[in-house]
Amino acid sequence: MGRPKGRRPVSLRDRARYRFDRTLARSTGTLMGWLVITCLAVVVPVSALLVWTDPGSPRSLSGRLTAAWRVSAETLRLGALTGTPLRMVLSALLGLVALLCVSTLVGVITTGLAERMAELSRGRSTVLEQGHVVVLGWSDQVTTVVGELVAAQAPNRPRAVVLLADRDKTEMEQTLAARGGPVGRTRVICRSGPASDPGVLALVSPQTASTVLVLPSGEPTADAEVLRILLALRAVLGEGTGGPPVLAAVRDDRYRAPARLAAGPHGTVLETDTVTARLIAQCVGRPGLSLVLRDLLDFAGDEFHFADATAFHGGPFGATLLGHAGSCVVGLLTPQGHTLLNPPTDTVVVPGSRLIVLTRDDDTAQLEDCRHLVDPSVIATAQPPPEAAARLLLLGWNRRAPLVVSQLRRTARPGSVLDVLTDRAVPGPREPETVTRTETEAGTETGTETGAGAGAGTAVGTGTRTGTEAGRETEPAARLAVRFRSAALSRPETLLGLDLAPYDGLVVLGPDPGTGPDRPDDWTLVTLLSLRLLEERTGREVRVVTELTDDHNRPLAPVNPGSDVIVSGKLTGLLMAQIAQNRHLAAVFDELFSADGSTICLRQAGTYIRPGSEATFATVVAAARDRGECAIGYRRHDRRTLAPDHGVRLNPHKGERREWSAEDQVVVLATEPTDPADAAGQDTAGQSTEHRPGRADTRT
């Protein structure tokens, strides 16, 4: 029979290779046999060639064969004894036994070392550190937290940051090295394993740590995992022991109380969704606030510290504002541990109090009387016009959207309107295009809790109040009228067809991670690009407040200089790093991010200094003090010098003199007016007498 048509001929080389492969695949003994044959086929002929070409080799055949045997035996480490064939066989047998024993010993040692190196590379050895910072869990905030903790370490006090997460140790080290930047003298130690396992958690020695941070992951079960880690930490530390301060973050308000209990008496629990929603709502009416907070929260410049107040004991708080040339005083820490931000200027600084100052480091708040730098002749006396009602547009919807709407209800001016435009069904009333509200609509409240959208216990949904309930409706519901509409936001023609003329500000919220095939920031960037194109077409800029999930996308956001970009993960990481350095700062930031009490505002410089006048920053501080505010910096609006700080300068020297234009803004801590219902929950010290949901729990 002939060869089948279409089949290529098989060469002799291919047949030989195929048979050789089949022979080697049979067993280990076959492989060893071929190895012996190959060695002998090479060693014996080469040894014979060396003997026959050696001028000094024996002349007889037996002598040359003996010499060839000796060379081959020495090469193969089989012994080199000569004599009778029996002696030569016994010598070869001993050589083979020795070779087998030595090879086995080398293999055992090599395997043991390889397993030990693999165990070390997996990060399973115990950490023997004192006063280190332990970070438990892996999330998008981990690089920010570790980077800020490294930046916060004093140069003369090298410390260690120990990270434990259920990820590969090498992968964690590479990620931190690529995104975290240089670590200096601080040691960053990674350990691999589930932090919710007490046996694994004990490897990082939390009992000897200075602070323990628990980060939530991006998974839907992140809050439950945080709770399990806190319980594991409690099991490792034991009951009734002091232990290090614990700082944890959760997203859902339902896990706040259990996490607070599991964290112990020295624990602090933050609600990340609530903090992000508060900041978004605040930025709507305060353009540039995100730039100020980013500069305030990182350790690259000035941040909040506590300074000695002995020189001001018995005097009014207003006298402290001009008592430091290189620091800005913003409040008091009472002997009882209460924080008072921007208290009245006549508040007495009692003995045992400390000053809350904005300065570069703990030891940079040096006393220096700056009253001589104040020029009263350039201080503005006219009162600023009251803020008018605003019309806002919210594009998109995610789990933080109900919290944003709730915060806008509390901070909006009476008569304001919020239009919510989303591409999916959101529980709530659909109102017509006209903004007219009837008596019945005024008594309709959008408030229900549904799934993840309930966030921190405040959500937008259905629920029409009765006449009695409408009579008890609080002030925030009357401040802001909320209207919902559905549209295909994923289509560019929908966004390009929006009429932005009636709106004073826009809020763009991307979808939650995992709700679509694309990354959340992809939709947000496309939306911002469409809005930017719409602004160019109409020639009118609109203030945009947008939320991103990845800080690397911040430079890509096509927004105008008057807009704010908020990265929720970055914000949470910076906030946790600040509180990790001083747990008393939790109450400070809690008040700054809340709708009540003192918050950071950017106000026109003409409110404090006559436009076109040249004055020192001490004069600005004095002018703000007369209005019951604490000035901490300014933002210049010279477009040629916006980058890279966007004109923001915090804590300038009191003697810095510059010409103040009408476009400049002053960064101040001001006390916003609160609703009567909210004021009833405040004591005379400005601290909440009842712990409200949604605020960072810092009680000890």
KAMO-V310073 format. One record per backbone hydrogen bond with DSSP energy under -0.5 kcal/mol. CO is the residue of the C=O (numbers start at 0). NH is the residue of the N-H. If there is no record, write none. Layout:
CO/NH + CO/NH
This chain:
3/6 + 5/7 + 8/10 + 10/14 + 11/15 + 12/16 + 13/17 + 14/18 + 15/19 + 16/20 + 17/21 + 18/22 + 19/23 + 20/24 + 22/25 + 22/26 + 26/30 + 27/31 + 28/32 + 29/33 + 30/34 + 31/35 + 32/36 + 33/37 + 34/38 + 35/39 + 36/40 + 37/41 + 38/41 + 38/42 + 39/43 + 39/44 + 41/45 + 42/46 + 43/47 + 44/48 + 45/49 + 46/50 + 47/51 + 48/52 + 50/53 + 52/54 + 53/56 + 59/63 + 60/64 + 61/65 + 62/66 + 63/67 + 64/68 + 65/69 + 66/70 + 67/71 + 68/72 + 69/73 + 70/74 + 71/75 + 72/76 + 72/77 + 72/78 + 77/94 + 83/87 + 84/88 + 85/89 + 86/90 + 87/91 + 88/92 + 89/93 + 90/94 + 91/95 + 92/96 + 93/97 + 94/98 + 95/99 + 96/100 + 97/101 + 98/102 + 99/103 + 100/104 + 101/105 + 102/106 + 103/107 + 104/108 + 105/109 + 106/110 + 107/111 + 108/112 + 109/113 + 110/114 + 111/115 + 112/116 + 113/117 + 114/118 + 115/119 + 116/120 + 117/121 + 118/123 + 119/122 + 121/191 + 122/191 + 125/127 + 126/128 + 131/133 + 131/209 + 131/210 + 132/134 + 132/161 + 133/135 + 133/212 + 134/163 + 135/214 + 138/141 + 140/144 + 141/145 + 142/146 + 143/147 + 144/148 + 145/149 + 146/150 + 147/151 + 148/152 + 149/152 + 153/156 + 158/186 + 159/132 + 159/161 + 160/162 + 160/188 + 161/134 + 162/190 + 163/136 + 164/166 + 164/192 + 167/171 + 168/172 + 169/173 + 170/174 + 171/175 + 172/176 + 173/177 + 174/178 + 175/179 + 176/180 + 182/185 + 185/187 + 186/160 + 186/188 + 188/162 + 190/164 + 193/196 + 195/197 + 196/200 + 197/201 + 199/202 + 200/203 + 201/204 + 202/126 + 204/207 + 205/208 + 207/130 + 209/244 + 210/133 + 211/246 + 212/135 + 212/214 + 213/248 + 218/221 + 220/224 + 221/225 + 222/226 + 223/227 + 224/228 + 225/229 + 226/230 + 227/231 + 228/232 + 229/233 + 230/234 + 231/235 + 232/236 + 233/237 + 237/240 + 244/211 + 245/267 + 246/213 + 247/269 + 249/271 + 251/254 + 252/255 + 252/256 + 254/258 + 255/259 + 256/260 + 257/261 + 258/262 + 259/263 + 260/263 + 263/266 + 265/245 + 267/247 + 268/696 + 269/249 + 269/271 + 270/274 + 271/275 + 272/276 + 273/277 + 274/278 + 275/279 + 276/280 + 277/281 + 278/282 + 279/283 + 280/284 + 281/284 + 281/285 + 285/288 + 287/291 + 288/292 + 289/293 + 290/294 + 291/295 + 292/296 + 293/297 + 302/358 + 304/356 + 306/354 + 308/311 + 309/312 + 311/314 + 314/348 + 315/318 + 316/319 + 316/320 + 317/320 + 318/321 + 319/322 + 321/369 + 322/367 + 324/653 + 326/328 + 327/357 + 329/341 + 330/355 + 331/333 + 331/339 + 332/353 + 333/336 + 337/333 + 338/340 + 339/331 + 343/346 + 344/317 + 346/316 + 347/349 + 348/313 + 349/352 + 352/308 + 353/332 + 354/306 + 354/356 + 355/329 + 355/330 + 356/304 + 356/358 + 357/327 + 358/302 + 360/363 + 363/365 + 365/324 + 369/372 + 370/373 + 373/375 + 374/377 + 375/378 + 377/609 + 389/391 + 389/416 + 390/503 + 390/504 + 391/418 + 392/394 + 392/506 + 393/420 + 394/508 + 397/400 + 397/401 + 399/403 + 400/404 + 401/405 + 402/406 + 403/407 + 404/408 + 405/409 + 406/410 + 407/411 + 412/415 + 415/480 + 416/391 + 417/419 + 417/482 + 418/393 + 418/420 + 419/421 + 419/484 + 420/395 + 421/486 + 428/430 + 428/483 + 437/441 + 438/442 + 439/442 + 440/443 + 442/444 + 442/464 + 444/446 + 447/449 + 449/452 + 450/453 + 451/454 + 453/456 + 453/457 + 454/252 + 462/444 + 465/469 + 466/470 + 467/471 + 468/471 + 469/472 + 473/476 + 473/477 + 474/477 + 474/478 + 475/479 + 477/414 + 478/414 + 478/415 + 479/481 + 480/417 + 482/419 + 484/421 + 486/488 + 487/490 + 490/493 + 490/494 + 491/495 + 492/496 + 494/497 + 497/499 + 499/502 + 503/542 + 504/392 + 505/544 + 506/394 + 506/508 + 507/546 + 511/514 + 518/521 + 518/522 + 519/523 + 520/524 + 521/525 + 522/526 + 523/527 + 524/528 + 525/529 + 526/530 + 527/531 + 528/532 + 529/533 + 530/534 + 531/535 + 532/536 + 533/537 + 534/538 + 534/539 + 542/505 + 543/545 + 543/563 + 544/507 + 545/565 + 547/567 + 549/552 + 550/553 + 552/555 + 552/556 + 553/556 + 556/558 + 559/562 + 563/545 + 564/566 + 565/547 + 565/567 + 566/570 + 567/571 + 568/572 + 569/573 + 570/574 + 571/575 + 572/576 + 573/577 + 574/578 + 575/579 + 576/580 + 577/580 + 577/581 + 581/584 + 582/585 + 583/586 + 583/587 + 584/588 + 585/589 + 586/590 + 587/591 + 588/592 + 590/593 + 596/671 + 598/669 + 600/602 + 600/667 + 602/665 + 603/606 + 604/607 + 604/608 + 607/379 + 609/612 + 612/614 + 612/659 + 614/657 + 615/619 + 616/620 + 617/621 + 618/622 + 619/623 + 620/624 + 621/625 + 622/626 + 623/626 + 623/628 + 624/627 + 628/630 + 629/668 + 631/650 + 632/666 + 633/648 + 634/664 + 636/638 + 637/640 + 638/641 + 640/646 + 641/645 + 641/646 + 644/647 + 646/635 + 648/633 + 652/655 + 653/617 + 655/616 + 657/614 + 657/659 + 658/660 + 659/611 + 660/663 + 663/604 + 664/634 + 665/602 + 665/667 + 666/631 + 666/632 + 667/600 + 667/669 + 668/629 + 669/598 + 669/671 + 674/678 + 675/679 + 677/680 + 678/681 + 680/688 + 680/689 + 682/685 + 686/682 + 689/691 + 691/694 + 695/697 + 696/268
